[in-house]
């Protein structure tokens, strides 16, 4: 009968020495073989144990299935429960006797050094992605960013300055727990040119975080120019019907001023909104409004539909404010990936309404139409008069 291997999945803290817990140290000393990336195994070279340099779950599983060792320690940076590959590894090792040993995570260590509480902190991993930096900072009092990909602390500070938040406090922790550890604090404006090693993390402090997700934002808050805009009352109805989730991918087709894009981006703070329009002035205006409202999760796409849609990721939600007679083609592109559950369209003419309803029917979506007739007040001399706005049809399509 083949011998069963006892597998420890071990969080080694920052450096594998000063931040190594007693339980982690014991598991590593007892293991017959150490597995992990070179940076993980290096601190334990003096133990003289066999090492297998690997970090892919499938390869680790293949090695452990045939290694013949009684015990093994798979070494992970920081803590196994914080942006770690431990969960995927444990799943890959199903059927083996595995035990997870917790470690000291980067935010715990850095917050202790700074004297900051972290129970109300937001956490974002920018390892291998550019993430939603400004959007997360705008909505949290403190936000922790785990770096390690192409994004640097300087990039974060420059993004904040670009979005008018150069006075935000930024703490940078580089090579934490190593002899050359550096912890630097200042404003984003002061630290925008700071150069750091790849092994670093950032904490931001925003004294005035957003305390709600806004819908039906007053029209006057948006930069307008001469581009058409979905008005506040209609936009609130659209937002309600779209029902955007925090990590959704949203398409805004015919984005105009970007007012719907902004409200969708506020809701999808861990997602992405793709704002498309054939009018270059509309694209420029959407970018300006995205910056005003701190929505760096809006990506603008300039061009005509459906040509520009083939390169976009499949959406979860779609708003069509203007498709130039190509509603059916937009729906076909949106539904192709199988993710899209909700589509909302606005129309001010019966012809566009008919096109929307027919396109939804042809694509097998259930249809609901609401007419919104908004009347606002205006002052004429000493009197208050009512001024009716054009009625708008809001068509909601839901995948069966």
Secondary structure, DSSP 8 states (H G I E B T S, - for coil): -----EEEEEE-BTTSSTT--HHHHHHHHH-SEEEE-HHHHGGGGGG--EEEE---HHHHHHHHHH---SEEEEEESB-TTSS-SHHHHHHHTTTSEEEEE----HHHHHHHHHT---TT-EEEE-TTS---HHHHHHH-SEEEEE--SS--HHHHHHHHHHTT-TTSEEEEEESTTSTT-EEEEEEHHHHTT----SSEEEEEE-TT---S---S--GGGS--TTS----HHHHHHHHHHH---TT-EEEEES-TTSHHHHHHHHH-TTSEEEEEES-HHHHHHHHHHHHHTT-TTEEEEES-TTGGGTTS---SEEEES--TT-HHHHHHHHHTTS---EEEEEESSHHHHHHHHHHHHHTTEEEEEEEE--EEEEEETTEEEEEE---EEEEEEEE-
